[in-house]
Amino acid sequence: MSAVSSRLPVFPWDRLEPYKATAAAHPDGIVDLSVGTPVDPVPGVIRNALAAASDSPGYPTVWGTTALRDALTGWVERRLGATGADHRNVLPLVGSKEFVAALPAQLGLGPGDRVAFPRLAYPTYEVGARLAGAEPVAYDEVTELDPAGLKLLWLNSPSNPTGRVLDEDELRAAVGWAREHGVLLVSDECYLELGWTAEPVSVLHRDICGGSFDGLLAVHSLSKRSNLAGYRAAFAAGDPAVLGELLTVRKHSGLMVPAPVQAATVAALADHEHVGEQRERYARRRTALREALEAYGFRIEHSEASLYLWSTRDEPCWETVGALAELGILVAPGEFYGPAGARHVRVAFTATDERVDAAVRRLAG
Ligand SMILES: Cc1ncc(COP(=O)(O)O)c(C=O)c1O
């Protein structure tokens, strides 16, 4: 029996452990800006919905309750600017990471098929390709890809790790190219609500997709938008033929979002106020850290959206990680997101105000 794990890269975060130990030894404690996990409270309106649905003895369905599907289609039309979304256009996910990792296999891809993703990217796109035995392909420009054997094309805007936002022309070009070559385009839009100096647009917006879901999926997550990383709440929206096939596969696999989390998702998508409040918290932390990093000698690239500052001192990323660890600040080496990140670090501004202020003080020396 061949170990599936042998197809996968070394789990990168293990390599950060020694730096974490160094940072944790700082007398005022570690400021962990590495992982990008939400730290602020789950909004009350969501917790109440979860609690009210806690008496859920029966199995939930993979497709979700009618109320959940209504909430998803409503949000897709309202927030994303899509038109004509019905229940066949949505599919609940147990957090989006499981979907990213499992999608190539659930689509039946394997040896001989190719899966493309941005050169600097969330590592799970490559992991998904490798788990399926498909060939991972990193691209700089979608339209320069060789379409031979290409079955799945990932976009990620706003991007993790760079915070880059694809503009409407770039999105339209990618959609046009994918449709021309019959390649399924899946757009990971989990940071869509977190634009700072650019307004992220969905591939499902009527002006991008031309009012048709053909050949397109968008992936959305409530982890960042609503501080729900611990709930595992996400969904895909788009092409009904692709989602119908995935629904069948996922029913057989028992990939059900727990019933209380489905209820919590309905409440979360109905409320925009908490999103605005959370955005304000992040905006403050982002500005403070950005100014401190720049004053310290960093150059910040892209970062117009998402929860990260893509930063460089024009030196190997592990040197930067080491220098910041000495200040008790832990960041992610850009190399985790591909060799092209070898001279950058990703600084998440998901720490509390108190920890962000501590980092700012330390950077100011
Ligand atoms: C680009 C991207 N996609 C997907 C995810 C997964 O999010 P979740 O599984 O919490 O929905 C993350 C998490 O950081 C991410 O950065």
The ligand as an SDF file (V2000), in Angstrom:
LIG
                    3D

 16 16  0  0  0  0  0  0  0  0999 V2000
   -7.4150   31.3640    0.0990 C   0  0  0  0  0  0  0  0  0  0  0  0
   -8.0470   30.5250    1.1510 C   0  0  0  0  0  0  0  0  0  0  0  0
   -8.9810   29.6480    0.7920 N   0  0  0  0  0  0  0  0  0  0  0  0
   -9.5930   28.8820    1.7080 C   0  0  0  0  0  0  0  0  0  0  0  0
   -9.2870   28.9650    3.0480 C   0  0  0  0  0  0  0  0  0  0  0  0
   -9.9690   28.0490    4.0180 C   0  0  0  0  0  0  0  0  0  0  0  0
  -10.8630   28.6810    4.8470 O   0  0  0  0  0  0  0  0  0  0  0  0
  -11.9640   27.8710    5.6410 P   0  0  0  0  0  0  0  0  0  0  0  0
  -11.6550   26.4150    5.5250 O   0  0  0  0  0  0  0  0  0  0  0  0
  -11.8870   28.3510    7.0380 O   0  0  0  0  0  0  0  0  0  0  0  0
  -13.2650   28.1900    4.9820 O   0  0  0  0  0  0  0  0  0  0  0  0
   -8.3160   29.8730    3.4720 C   0  0  0  0  0  0  0  0  0  0  0  0
   -7.9690   29.9720    4.9010 C   0  0  0  0  0  0  0  0  0  0  0  0
   -7.1280   30.6760    5.3370 O   0  0  0  0  0  0  0  0  0  0  0  0
   -7.6850   30.6790    2.4970 C   0  0  0  0  0  0  0  0  0  0  0  0
   -6.7500   31.5710    2.8330 O   0  0  0  0  0  0  0  0  0  0  0  0
  1  2  1  0
  2  3  1  0
  2 15  2  0
  3  4  2  0
  4  5  1  0
  5  6  1  0
  5 12  2  0
  6  7  1  0
  7  8  1  0
  8  9  2  0
  8 10  1  0
  8 11  1  0
 12 13  1  0
 12 15  1  0
 13 14  2  0
 15 16  1  0
M  END
$$$$
